[in-house]
Amino acid sequence: MKTKFETILDVKIYTIDAVEALPYNFRSSTNVIFDNEHVHVDIATDAQKMHAFLSSRL
């Protein structure tokens, strides 16, 4: 997704124990936040679903 949307999307990747991740209280290792909202893991882990999700919001 970073490559496909790099001109319009600022992607940041952090580990679950990163300072930036602490306010979110993540419970698993796969988490995506978009516009301050959690993206469901079914979307976040499926390339086609994530592409559709981002395409509809960007």
N, CA, C and O atoms as a GROMACS GRO file, in nm:
protein
  232
    1MET      N    1   0.081  -0.118   0.000
    1MET     CA    2   0.000   0.000   0.000
    1MET      C    3   0.087   0.125   0.000
    1MET      O    4   0.053   0.226  -0.062
    2LYS      N    5   0.198   0.118   0.071
    2LYS     CA    6   0.285   0.235   0.076
    2LYS      C    7   0.331   0.275  -0.064
    2LYS      O    8   0.332   0.394  -0.096
    3THR      N    9   0.367   0.178  -0.146
    3THR     CA   10   0.412   0.208  -0.282
    3THR      C   11   0.299   0.260  -0.368
    3THR      O   12   0.318   0.355  -0.443
    4LYS      N   13   0.182   0.199  -0.359
    4LYS     CA   14   0.069   0.238  -0.443
    4LYS      C   15   0.016   0.377  -0.410
    4LYS      O   16  -0.029   0.448  -0.499
    5PHE      N   17   0.022   0.416  -0.284
    5PHE     CA   18  -0.038   0.542  -0.240
    5PHE      C   19   0.065   0.641  -0.187
    5PHE      O   20   0.029   0.736  -0.118
    6GLU      N   21   0.194   0.621  -0.220
    6GLU     CA   22   0.298   0.702  -0.158
    6GLU      C   23   0.288   0.851  -0.185
    6GLU      O   24   0.337   0.931  -0.105
    7THR      N   25   0.227   0.892  -0.295
    7THR     CA   26   0.218   1.035  -0.324
    7THR      C   27   0.107   1.104  -0.245
    7THR      O   28   0.108   1.227  -0.234
    8ILE      N   29   0.013   1.028  -0.190
    8ILE     CA   30  -0.099   1.089  -0.117
    8ILE      C   31  -0.116   1.036   0.025
    8ILE      O   32  -0.207   1.078   0.097
    9LEU      N   33  -0.030   0.944   0.065
    9LEU     CA   34  -0.044   0.882   0.196
    9LEU      C   35   0.090   0.882   0.268
    9LEU      O   36   0.191   0.838   0.212
   10ASP      N   37   0.092   0.929   0.390
   10ASP     CA   38   0.213   0.928   0.472
   10ASP      C   39   0.206   0.806   0.563
   10ASP      O   40   0.133   0.805   0.662
   11VAL      N   41   0.282   0.703   0.530
   11VAL     CA   42   0.278   0.577   0.605
   11VAL      C   43   0.387   0.577   0.711
   11VAL      O   44   0.504   0.605   0.683
   12LYS      N   45   0.348   0.544   0.832
   12LYS     CA   46   0.443   0.528   0.942
   12LYS      C   47   0.422   0.389   1.001
   12LYS      O   48   0.309   0.348   1.026
   13ILE      N   49   0.532   0.319   1.022
   13ILE     CA   50   0.525   0.184   1.077
   13ILE      C   51   0.599   0.182   1.211
   13ILE      O   52   0.715   0.222   1.220
   14TYR      N   53   0.528   0.137   1.315
   14TYR     CA   54   0.586   0.129   1.449
   14TYR      C   55   0.565  -0.011   1.506
   14TYR      O   56   0.473  -0.083   1.465
   15THR      N   57   0.650  -0.047   1.598
   15THR     CA   58   0.628  -0.172   1.671
   15THR      C   59   0.523  -0.146   1.779
   15THR      O   60   0.497  -0.032   1.815
   16ILE      N   61   0.464  -0.253   1.828
   16ILE     CA   62   0.355  -0.240   1.926
   16ILE      C   63   0.400  -0.173   2.056
   16ILE      O   64   0.318  -0.117   2.128
   17ASP      N   65   0.529  -0.180   2.086
   17ASP     CA   66   0.580  -0.119   2.209
   17ASP      C   67   0.641   0.020   2.187
   17ASP      O   68   0.703   0.075   2.277
   18ALA      N   69   0.624   0.076   2.069
   18ALA     CA   70   0.676   0.210   2.040
   18ALA      C   71   0.599   0.315   2.118
   18ALA      O   72   0.481   0.297   2.150
   19VAL      N   73   0.664   0.424   2.149
   19VAL     CA   74   0.601   0.534   2.222
   19VAL      C   75   0.476   0.582   2.148
   19VAL      O   76   0.375   0.613   2.210
   20GLU      N   77   0.483   0.588   2.015
   20GLU     CA   78   0.370   0.634   1.934
   20GLU      C   79   0.250   0.542   1.944
   20GLU      O   80   0.136   0.586   1.922
   21ALA      N   81   0.271   0.415   1.975
   21ALA     CA   82   0.162   0.317   1.983
   21ALA      C   83   0.097   0.309   2.121
   21ALA      O   84  -0.014   0.258   2.133
   22LEU      N   85   0.163   0.359   2.222
   22LEU     CA   86   0.113   0.346   2.359
   22LEU      C   87  -0.028   0.401   2.381
   22LEU      O   88  -0.106   0.336   2.451
   23PRO      N   89  -0.066   0.516   2.326
   23PRO     CA   90  -0.201   0.568   2.353
   23PRO      C   91  -0.314   0.480   2.298
   23PRO      O   92  -0.429   0.495   2.339
   24TYR      N   93  -0.283   0.390   2.207
   24TYR     CA   94  -0.387   0.310   2.142
   24TYR      C   95  -0.421   0.181   2.213
   24TYR      O   96  -0.524   0.121   2.184
   25ASN      N   97  -0.338   0.135   2.306
   25ASN     CA   98  -0.364   0.012   2.380
   25ASN      C   99  -0.391  -0.107   2.288
   25ASN      O  100  -0.489  -0.180   2.304
   26PHE      N  101  -0.302  -0.126   2.190
   26PHE     CA  102  -0.316  -0.237   2.096
   26PHE      C  103  -0.306  -0.371   2.167
   26PHE      O  104  -0.230  -0.385   2.262
   27ARG      N  105  -0.384  -0.469   2.120
   27ARG     CA  106  -0.382  -0.602   2.180
   27ARG      C  107  -0.320  -0.707   2.090
   27ARG      O  108  -0.297  -0.821   2.132
   28SER      N  109  -0.292  -0.672   1.966
   28SER     CA  110  -0.229  -0.767   1.874
   28SER      C  111  -0.121  -0.694   1.795
   28SER      O  112  -0.104  -0.573   1.808
   29SER      N  113  -0.050  -0.768   1.712
   29SER     CA  114   0.062  -0.708   1.640
   29SER      C  115   0.023  -0.645   1.507
   29SER      O  116   0.102  -0.569   1.452
   30THR      N  117  -0.095  -0.673   1.455
   30THR     CA  118  -0.140  -0.612   1.330
   30THR      C  119  -0.247  -0.509   1.359
   30THR      O  120  -0.361  -0.543   1.392
   31ASN      N  121  -0.209  -0.384   1.347
   31ASN     CA  122  -0.300  -0.273   1.375
   31ASN      C  123  -0.278  -0.163   1.273
   31ASN      O  124  -0.164  -0.128   1.242
   32VAL      N  125  -0.385  -0.109   1.222
   32VAL     CA  126  -0.378   0.002   1.128
   32VAL      C  127  -0.471   0.112   1.178
   32VAL      O  128  -0.587   0.087   1.210
   33ILE      N  129  -0.418   0.232   1.183
   33ILE     CA  130  -0.496   0.349   1.218
   33ILE      C  131  -0.501   0.437   1.094
   33ILE      O  132  -0.397   0.468   1.036
   34PHE      N  133  -0.621   0.478   1.053
   34PHE     CA  134  -0.638   0.567   0.939
   34PHE      C  135  -0.730   0.681   0.981
   34PHE      O  136  -0.842   0.657   1.026
   35ASP      N  137  -0.683   0.803   0.967
   35ASP     CA  138  -0.759   0.921   1.012
   35ASP      C  139  -0.807   0.904   1.156
   35ASP      O  140  -0.922   0.933   1.188
   36ASN      N  141  -0.717   0.858   1.241
   36ASN     CA  142  -0.743   0.838   1.385
   36ASN      C  143  -0.849   0.734   1.416
   36ASN      O  144  -0.904   0.734   1.526
   37GLU      N  145  -0.879   0.646   1.321
   37GLU     CA  146  -0.974   0.537   1.345
   37GLU      C  147  -0.907   0.403   1.316
   37GLU      O  148  -0.830   0.390   1.222
   38HIS      N  149  -0.937   0.305   1.400
   38HIS     CA  150  -0.881   0.171   1.384
   38HIS      C  151  -0.943   0.103   1.262
   38HIS      O  152  -1.065   0.105   1.244
   39VAL      N  153  -0.859   0.042   1.177
   39VAL     CA  154  -0.905  -0.034   1.062
   39VAL      C  155  -0.912  -0.180   1.105
   39VAL      O  156  -0.817  -0.234   1.161
   40HIS      N  157  -1.025  -0.244   1.079
   40HIS     CA  158  -1.046  -0.383   1.121
   40HIS      C  159  -0.936  -0.472   1.064
   40HIS      O  160  -0.891  -0.452   0.951
   41VAL      N  161  -0.893  -0.569   1.142
   41VAL     CA  162  -0.782  -0.658   1.104
   41VAL      C  163  -0.811  -0.734   0.974
   41VAL      O  164  -0.718  -0.763   0.899
   42ASP      N  165  -0.937  -0.766   0.946
   42ASP     CA  166  -0.971  -0.834   0.821
   42ASP      C  167  -0.936  -0.749   0.700
   42ASP      O  168  -0.898  -0.801   0.595
   43ILE      N  169  -0.950  -0.619   0.713
   43ILE     CA  170  -0.915  -0.527   0.604
   43ILE      C  171  -0.764  -0.504   0.603
   43ILE      O  172  -0.702  -0.508   0.497
   44ALA      N  173  -0.707  -0.482   0.719
   44ALA     CA  174  -0.565  -0.449   0.731
   44ALA      C  175  -0.474  -0.560   0.681
   44ALA      O  176  -0.362  -0.532   0.638
   45THR      N  177  -0.518  -0.684   0.686
   45THR     CA  178  -0.432  -0.797   0.647
   45THR      C  179  -0.463  -0.852   0.509
   45THR      O  180  -0.402  -0.950   0.467
   46ASP      N  181  -0.555  -0.791   0.437
   46ASP     CA  182  -0.591  -0.836   0.303
   46ASP      C  183  -0.560  -0.724   0.204
   46ASP      O  184  -0.619  -0.617   0.210
   47ALA      N  185  -0.467  -0.749   0.113
   47ALA     CA  186  -0.421  -0.644   0.020
   47ALA      C  187  -0.534  -0.586  -0.064
   47ALA      O  188  -0.540  -0.465  -0.082
   48GLN      N  189  -0.622  -0.671  -0.115
   48GLN     CA  190  -0.732  -0.621  -0.198
   48GLN      C  191  -0.830  -0.537  -0.117
   48GLN      O  192  -0.874  -0.432  -0.162
   49LYS      N  193  -0.863  -0.584   0.002
   49LYS     CA  194  -0.955  -0.508   0.088
   49LYS      C  195  -0.894  -0.375   0.131
   49LYS      O  196  -0.962  -0.273   0.135
   50MET      N  197  -0.764  -0.377   0.164
   50MET     CA  198  -0.698  -0.254   0.206
   50MET      C  199  -0.690  -0.156   0.090
   50MET      O  200  -0.708  -0.036   0.110
   51HIS      N  201  -0.663  -0.205  -0.029
   51HIS     CA  202  -0.659  -0.119  -0.147
   51HIS      C  203  -0.796  -0.055  -0.170
   51HIS      O  204  -0.804   0.066  -0.195
   52ALA      N  205  -0.901  -0.133  -0.160
   52ALA     CA  206  -1.037  -0.080  -0.177
   52ALA      C  207  -1.069   0.022  -0.068
   52ALA      O  208  -1.128   0.126  -0.095
   53PHE      N  209  -1.030  -0.009   0.054
   53PHE     CA  210  -1.053   0.080   0.167
   53PHE      C  211  -0.986   0.215   0.144
   53PHE      O  212  -1.049   0.320   0.156
   54LEU      N  213  -0.858   0.212   0.109
   54LEU     CA  214  -0.784   0.336   0.088
   54LEU      C  215  -0.834   0.411  -0.035
   54LEU      O  216  -0.844   0.534  -0.033
   55SER      N  217  -0.866   0.339  -0.141
   55SER     CA  218  -0.917   0.403  -0.263
   55SER      C  219  -1.046   0.478  -0.237
   55SER      O  220  -1.071   0.582  -0.297
   56SER      N  221  -1.128   0.426  -0.150
   56SER     CA  222  -1.257   0.490  -0.122
   56SER      C  223  -1.244   0.611  -0.029
   56SER      O  224  -1.338   0.689  -0.016
   57ARG      N  225  -1.129   0.626   0.035
   57ARG     CA  226  -1.113   0.734   0.132
   57ARG      C  227  -1.009   0.839   0.094
   57ARG      O  228  -0.997   0.943   0.160
   58LEU      N  229  -0.934   0.813  -0.012
   58LEU     CA  230  -0.830   0.909  -0.053
   58LEU      C  231  -0.869   0.978  -0.181
   58LEU      O  232  -0.794   1.063  -0.231
   0.00000   0.00000   0.00000
